[in-house]
Amino acid sequence: MLMQELAELKQEHRELDLAITDLQKKLDHNQFEVGRLKKQKLKLKDAISRLESNLIPDLRA
């Protein structure tokens, strides 16, 4: 279950990265839209990190 969610979040993160890159290539790109997408991408990265840390066993145990 967690692995599937992690894979979905990583895919969404990659898609956002591509969308940001494509948007920035346009001469008349909307900087506010780029900022919004980057913020969303950062939230996804945080969620991915949390999930990954839940999958790693506690080494102190």
C-alpha angles and dihedrals in degrees: 000000000000092000091055092049090048092051091049092050091049091050091050089049091053091048091052090049090054092046091052092048092049092047093049091052090064114093093222098041119158108246092200091056090049090051092049092051092047090052090050090048091052091052089052091050090053091049090049091051092050092050092047091051089052090054094052112083117239105263092203093061 
